[in-house]
Amino acid sequence: GYLVSKNAVWRNIRPVINLEKCVGCLQCYLYCPDGVIFKENNKVGVDYNFCKGCGICKKICKLNAIEMEAEK
């Protein structure tokens, strides 16, 4: 096995999904390098424990349903 560490401690921005705009096309899921996007009730969610905040999901979303927000 390999070690998996949580990334939230050093991430400074994170993706926030606008569920009103999201149609569940799963492009963000397919392109996420960390595999932290999941589908739930035809919409997507993010496992923030392991998200690195790279922003690829935002770039790939054609509906602009993902915004990058500063970590609080």
C-alpha positions as CSV (number, residue, x, y, z in Angstrom):
1,G,0.0,0.0,0.0
2,Y,0.9,3.6,-0.1
3,L,0.4,6.5,2.3
4,V,-2.5,8.9,1.6
5,S,-2.3,12.3,3.3
6,K,-5.0,14.9,3.6
7,N,-4.2,18.0,1.6
8,A,-6.5,20.5,3.2
9,V,-3.8,21.9,5.3
10,W,-1.9,23.5,2.5
11,R,-4.6,24.2,-0.1
12,N,-5.4,27.9,-0.4
13,I,-8.3,27.7,-2.9
14,R,-11.0,25.1,-3.4
15,P,-13.6,24.3,-6.0
16,V,-17.2,25.0,-5.0
17,I,-19.9,23.5,-7.2
18,N,-23.0,25.5,-8.0
19,L,-25.7,22.7,-7.9
20,E,-28.2,25.0,-9.8
21,K,-25.9,25.1,-12.8
22,C,-24.5,21.5,-12.6
23,V,-26.1,19.0,-14.9
24,G,-24.1,16.0,-13.8
25,C,-22.1,15.6,-17.0
26,L,-19.2,14.4,-14.9
27,Q,-16.4,16.0,-17.0
28,C,-15.0,17.4,-13.8
29,Y,-15.0,13.9,-12.4
30,L,-13.2,12.5,-15.4
31,Y,-10.5,15.1,-15.4
32,C,-9.9,15.4,-11.7
33,P,-6.2,14.2,-11.2
34,D,-6.9,13.4,-7.5
35,G,-10.2,11.5,-8.0
36,V,-11.9,13.6,-5.3
37,I,-15.1,14.4,-7.3
38,F,-18.0,12.0,-6.8
39,K,-21.6,11.8,-8.0
40,E,-24.6,12.0,-5.7
41,N,-28.2,12.4,-6.8
42,N,-27.2,13.3,-10.3
43,K,-25.0,16.1,-9.1
44,V,-21.3,16.2,-8.2
45,G,-19.6,16.8,-4.9
46,V,-15.9,17.3,-3.8
47,D,-14.0,15.4,-1.1
48,Y,-12.2,18.4,0.4
49,N,-10.0,16.2,2.6
50,F,-8.0,15.2,-0.5
51,C,-8.7,18.0,-3.0
52,K,-5.5,19.9,-3.9
53,G,-7.3,22.9,-5.3
54,C,-5.7,22.7,-8.7
55,G,-8.7,24.2,-10.5
56,I,-8.8,21.7,-13.4
57,C,-12.4,21.0,-12.7
58,K,-13.3,24.6,-13.1
59,K,-11.4,24.9,-16.3
60,I,-13.1,21.8,-17.8
61,C,-16.7,22.8,-16.8
62,K,-18.5,24.2,-19.8
63,L,-21.4,25.5,-17.7
64,N,-19.3,27.5,-15.3
65,A,-20.8,25.6,-12.5
66,I,-17.5,25.5,-10.5
67,E,-15.9,28.5,-8.8
68,M,-12.6,28.5,-7.0
69,E,-13.0,30.1,-3.5
70,A,-10.3,31.2,-1.1
71,E,-9.8,28.8,1.8
72,K,-11.1,30.3,5.0
